[in-house]
Amino acid sequence: MTQTGNDEEFGDFTEFLSANKKKFDVIAVVAGNHDITLDKAFYTKNGHKHHDPVLDINKSRAFFTQNKDITYLEDEAAKYKKFNIYGTPWIPEIGPWA
């Protein structure tokens, strides 16, 4: 979704999704490895390497959790019609990313 998980990138992305909500039955989002502010443990340890000043991880998460148009999945499932969707952001470590 982003290059480094900053507020402007998340704001732009969530605005884009909300503006296009009528095109989709459901919008499910899962964090990627560059969305570093959504990974609390990683960002607490490494955030200073990517952002100065360090960003508020709760604000980053709120872009998705407080947007009624978006279903944010982190180690959880959502049901839509007859489909179960499971989202998890965890991948093997790949360099300095979440």
Phi, psi and chi 1 to 4 in degrees:
 res  aa     phi    psi   chi1   chi2   chi3   chi4
   1 MET       -  -35.6  -63.7 -178.1  -75.0      -
   2 THR  -134.9  171.8   68.6      -      -      -
   3 GLN   -85.7  -42.3  -70.4  -66.3  -45.6      -
   4 THR  -142.3   14.3   63.2      -      -      -
   5 GLY    69.6   37.4      -      -      -      -
   6 ASN   -91.3  167.4   69.3   45.7      -      -
   7 ASP   -61.0  -40.7  -66.1  -15.5      -      -
   8 GLU   -62.5  -43.2 -178.1  179.0   -2.8      -
   9 GLU   -64.1  -46.1  -67.5  171.4  -35.6      -
  10 PHE   -64.4  -40.3  -75.7  135.8      -      -
  11 GLY   -61.1  -46.3      -      -      -      -
  12 ASP   -61.9  -43.0  -70.4  -14.0      -      -
  13 PHE   -67.5  -44.9 -173.4   65.8      -      -
  14 THR   -68.5  -34.1   54.7      -      -      -
  15 GLU   -63.6  -42.7  -76.7  179.3   25.3      -
  16 PHE   -60.1  -46.6  168.1   78.7      -      -
  17 LEU   -62.5  -46.2  -67.7  176.0      -      -
  18 SER   -63.2  -38.6  -70.3      -      -      -
  19 ALA   -65.9  -23.8      -      -      -      -
  20 ASN  -108.9   14.4  -72.4  -77.1      -      -
  21 LYS   -60.9  -28.6   68.4 -178.0  177.9 -177.7
  22 LYS   -70.9  -15.6  -68.9 -178.2  180.0 -177.6
  23 LYS   -82.4  -12.5  -64.9  179.2 -178.0  179.8
  24 PHE  -129.2  148.9  -54.7   99.6      -      -
  25 ASP   -74.3  -36.0  -69.7  -23.6      -      -
  26 VAL  -149.8  146.3   64.6      -      -      -
  27 ILE  -118.8  109.0  -61.7  173.3      -      -
  28 ALA  -110.2  133.8      -      -      -      -
  29 VAL  -124.0  136.8  172.6      -      -      -
  30 VAL  -127.4  134.3  178.5      -      -      -
  31 ALA   -63.6  146.0      -      -      -      -
  32 GLY  -106.8  177.1      -      -      -      -
  33 ASN   -67.2  -20.5   62.9  -53.0      -      -
  34 HIS   -89.7   -8.8  -76.7 -111.7      -      -
  35 ASP   -84.2   58.8  -55.2  -40.0      -      -
  36 ILE   -63.4  -27.5   60.9  175.9      -      -
  37 THR   -73.7  -10.4   49.8      -      -      -
  38 LEU   -87.9   -6.9  -62.0  177.7      -      -
  39 ASP  -106.5   94.7 -177.1  -22.4      -      -
  40 LYS   -56.1  -48.1 -176.5  177.1 -178.5  176.5
  41 ALA   -63.8  -45.6      -      -      -      -
  42 PHE   -63.2  -47.0  174.0   86.1      -      -
  43 TYR   -69.6  -35.4 -162.2   69.4      -      -
  44 THR   -60.7  -38.2  -60.8      -      -      -
  45 LYS   -83.0  -36.2 -178.0  178.0  177.2 -176.8
  46 ASN  -121.3    0.6  -60.8  -65.4      -      -
  47 GLY   -56.8  -37.0      -      -      -      -
  48 HIS   -62.5  -20.8   66.5  -79.0      -      -
  49 LYS   -77.5  -20.1  -63.5  176.3 -175.2  175.0
  50 HIS  -112.5  -28.7  -63.0  -83.7      -      -
  51 HIS  -136.1  133.3  -58.8  130.0      -      -
  52 ASP  -133.1  107.0 -175.8   21.6      -      -
  53 PRO   -78.8  163.7   28.6  -33.2      -      -
  54 VAL   -63.5  139.2  173.6      -      -      -
  55 LEU   -86.2  162.4  -58.4  176.2      -      -
  56 ASP   -83.5  110.9  179.1   -8.1      -      -
  57 ILE   -65.6  -27.9   57.4  177.2      -      -
  58 ASN   -68.6  -36.7  -65.7  -44.9      -      -
  59 LYS   -66.9  -40.7 -177.7  177.2  179.3 -176.0
  60 SER   -61.0  -46.0  -63.1      -      -      -
  61 ARG   -65.1  -34.4 -169.4  169.3  -68.6  -82.8
  62 ALA   -64.5  -26.2      -      -      -      -
  63 PHE   -55.1  -31.3  -80.2  103.4      -      -
  64 PHE  -102.5  -42.4  -58.8   99.2      -      -
  65 THR   -74.0  -21.6   59.4      -      -      -
  66 GLN  -105.0    9.0  -66.2 -178.5    7.4      -
  67 ASN  -101.6  113.9 -174.2  -43.9      -      -
  68 LYS   -67.2  -15.3   63.4 -179.4  174.8   29.4
  69 ASP   -84.8  -11.1  -59.7  -36.0      -      -
  70 ILE  -122.1  138.0  -62.3  170.1      -      -
  71 THR  -105.1  111.8  -60.8      -      -      -
  72 TYR   -93.4  124.4  177.8   71.1      -      -
  73 LEU  -113.2  125.1  -60.9  174.5      -      -
  74 GLU  -140.1  100.4 -176.5  174.4  -52.5      -
  75 ASP    58.4   43.7  -61.1  -32.5      -      -
  76 GLU  -153.0  166.1   59.4 -170.9  -40.7      -
  77 ALA  -114.5  155.4      -      -      -      -
  78 ALA  -134.1  147.2      -      -      -      -
  79 LYS  -108.7  133.1 -173.2  167.8 -178.2  122.0
  80 TYR  -135.0  116.9  177.0   72.4      -      -
  81 LYS    51.6 -119.8  -66.2 -174.1  178.6  179.5
  82 LYS   -97.7    9.7   62.5  179.9 -178.6  176.5
  83 PHE  -106.8  139.4  -62.5   99.6      -      -
  84 ASN  -105.1  129.5  -71.1  -43.1      -      -
  85 ILE  -115.0  126.2  -55.8  167.0      -      -
  86 TYR  -114.7  131.6 -175.7   81.5      -      -
  87 GLY  -124.3  130.9      -      -      -      -
  88 THR  -143.9  135.5 -175.7      -      -      -
  89 PRO   -89.7   -1.8   33.2  -36.7      -      -
  90 TRP   -79.1  131.6  -48.8  116.5      -      -
  91 ILE  -138.8  164.5   60.0  170.8      -      -
  92 PRO   -59.5  150.2  -22.2   32.3      -      -
  93 GLU   -58.1  132.7 -172.4  173.3  -37.8      -
  94 ILE  -134.9   76.3   52.3  171.4      -      -
  95 GLY    79.0 -150.6      -      -      -      -
  96 PRO   -85.9   38.1   34.9  -37.9      -      -
  97 TRP  -121.1  160.3  -63.0  104.7      -      -
  98 ALA   -67.5      -      -      -      -      -
